[in-house]
Amino acid sequence: MNSRNNELSGGAKIKMNFYNLYQEYTGYRATSEYNDMHIQKAIQMHEGDGLPGFPSVDVFIYLINPQLEKLRDPAMELIQDTYQQLEQIAQGNVDRIFQRFPSLIPEIMDVIVRVISKERDHAREICEAIVDSEQNYLFTNDQDYKDNRSEIINDPHRPSVAG
């Protein structure tokens, strides 16, 4: 951490961490790690998976998934760092507010830690699902498939297909 980040309040540190997430990937080109040999190997591995003369979409998926996987760890680390910072902020606030009643501090902190732990776990699930969905994205113009097999989220504004 730089000295400027140490001078920031807890909430500002968290915001700065979110702002800096994936900054290292600014200007990043996923294809820069692949040379013609990598691409040719991927094409050969997935030969016969598509139309003759056209590379399979599996080639693209094979090459892009390791790049997308690089996004998972920084997000998981950010969630854990944010959890730890929130716990520290809470501890400081609880110590200050309940200094006249020190016997209540452990009980209050127990409740706070349970709540932010639950939210940390929920945030992990969401981040994992986002990265997984990007890795498993399927593009199709098949309206029947979209209408009948894409009920991941119940949208109250979307008309029901069954009705």
C-alpha positions in Angstrom: 0.0 0.0 0.0 1.2 3.5 -0.7 1.3 6.1 2.0 -1.7 8.0 0.4 -3.9 4.9 0.8 -3.0 4.6 4.5 -4.2 8.2 5.1 -7.7 7.4 3.6 -10.6 6.4 5.8 -11.9 2.9 5.8 -14.7 3.5 3.3 -12.4 5.4 1.0 -9.8 2.6 1.0 -12.5 0.2 0.0 -13.7 2.4 -2.8 -10.1 2.9 -4.0 -9.6 -0.9 -4.0 -12.7 -1.3 -6.1 -11.5 1.4 -8.5 -8.1 -0.2 -8.8 -9.6 -3.7 -9.5 -8.3 -4.8 -13.0 -6.3 -1.6 -13.5 -3.4 -3.9 -14.5 -5.5 -5.1 -17.4 -6.0 -1.6 -18.9 -4.7 -1.9 -22.5 -4.3 -5.6 -22.0 -4.7 -7.7 -25.2 -5.7 -11.3 -24.5 -4.2 -12.5 -27.8 -0.8 -11.2 -27.0 0.0 -14.4 -25.1 -0.7 -16.6 -28.1 1.4 -17.1 -31.1 0.5 -18.8 -34.3 1.6 -22.2 -32.9 -0.8 -21.9 -29.9 -3.7 -21.0 -32.3 -2.8 -23.8 -34.7 -2.7 -26.3 -31.9 -6.1 -25.2 -30.7 -7.5 -25.5 -34.2 -6.1 -29.0 -34.5 -7.4 -30.1 -31.1 -10.9 -29.1 -32.1 -10.8 -30.2 -35.7 -14.0 -31.8 -36.8 -16.1 -30.0 -34.2 -17.6 -27.6 -36.8 -18.1 -27.0 -40.5 -15.3 -28.0 -42.8 -13.1 -25.1 -43.6 -14.3 -23.0 -40.6 -12.7 -23.1 -37.2 -15.0 -24.3 -34.4 -16.2 -21.8 -31.8 -14.6 -24.3 -29.4 -11.2 -23.0 -30.5 -12.1 -19.5 -29.4 -13.5 -20.8 -26.1 -10.4 -22.9 -25.5 -8.2 -19.9 -26.1 -10.2 -17.2 -24.2 -11.2 -19.2 -21.0 -7.7 -19.0 -19.5 -7.8 -15.3 -20.0 -11.2 -15.0 -18.4 -10.0 -17.2 -15.5 -7.4 -14.5 -14.7 -10.3 -12.2 -13.6 -11.5 -14.6 -10.9 -8.6 -14.4 -8.3 -8.4 -10.6 -8.2 -12.2 -10.4 -7.6 -12.0 -13.0 -4.8 -9.1 -11.2 -3.2 -11.0 -7.9 -3.3 -14.0 -9.5 -1.6 -11.8 -10.9 1.2 -9.9 -7.6 1.5 -13.1 -5.7 1.7 -14.4 -8.1 4.3 -11.3 -7.6 6.5 -11.5 -3.8 6.1 -15.2 -3.8 7.0 -14.4 -5.9 10.1 -11.7 -3.4 11.1 -14.0 -0.4 10.6 -16.7 -2.2 12.6 -14.3 -3.0 15.4 -13.2 0.6 15.7 -16.7 1.9 15.7 -17.9 -0.7 18.3 -14.9 0.0 20.5 -15.6 3.7 20.4 -19.4 3.5 20.8 -19.4 0.8 23.5 -16.3 1.9 25.5 -18.5 2.5 28.5 -19.9 -1.1 28.2 -16.9 -3.2 27.3 -18.7 -6.5 28.2 -21.1 -5.9 25.2 -18.3 -5.5 22.6 -17.8 -9.2 21.9 -21.5 -9.9 21.5 -22.0 -6.9 19.2 -18.9 -7.9 17.1 -20.2 -11.4 16.9 -23.4 -10.2 15.3 -21.6 -7.8 12.9 -19.1 -10.5 11.9 -21.9 -13.0 11.2 -23.7 -10.4 9.0 -20.7 -9.3 7.0 -19.5 -13.0 6.6 -22.9 -13.9 5.2 -22.7 -11.0 2.7 -19.0 -11.9 1.8 -20.1 -15.4 1.0 -23.0 -14.1 -1.1 -20.7 -11.7 -3.0 -18.3 -14.6 -3.7 -21.2 -16.6 -5.2 -22.2 -13.7 -7.4 -18.6 -13.1 -8.6 -18.1 -16.8 -9.3 -21.4 -16.9 -11.2 -20.4 -13.8 -13.3 -17.0 -15.2 -14.3 -18.6 -18.7 -15.0 -21.3 -17.1 -17.1 -18.8 -15.3 -19.2 -16.8 -18.5 -19.7 -19.9 -20.4 -20.6 -21.7 -17.8 -22.6 -23.7 -19.2 -25.5 -24.8 -17.0 -28.3 -27.9 -18.1 -30.3 -30.6 -16.5 -32.4 -32.8 -19.5 -31.7 -35.9 -17.8 -30.2 -37.3 -21.1 -29.0 -34.1 -21.8 -27.0 -34.1 -18.3 -25.6 -37.8 -18.4 -24.6 -37.9 -21.9 -23.1 -34.4 -22.6 -21.7 -33.1 -19.3 -20.3 -35.2 -18.9 -17.2 -32.2 -18.1 -15.0 -33.7 -15.0 -13.5 -37.4 -14.6 -12.9 -38.1 -11.2 -14.5 -41.5 -9.9 -13.3 -41.6 -7.6 -16.3 -41.0 -10.4 -18.8 -44.2 -12.0 -20.1 -44.5 -15.7 -19.1 -44.0 -18.2 -21.9 -46.1 -20.8 -20.1 -49.2 -18.5 -19.7 
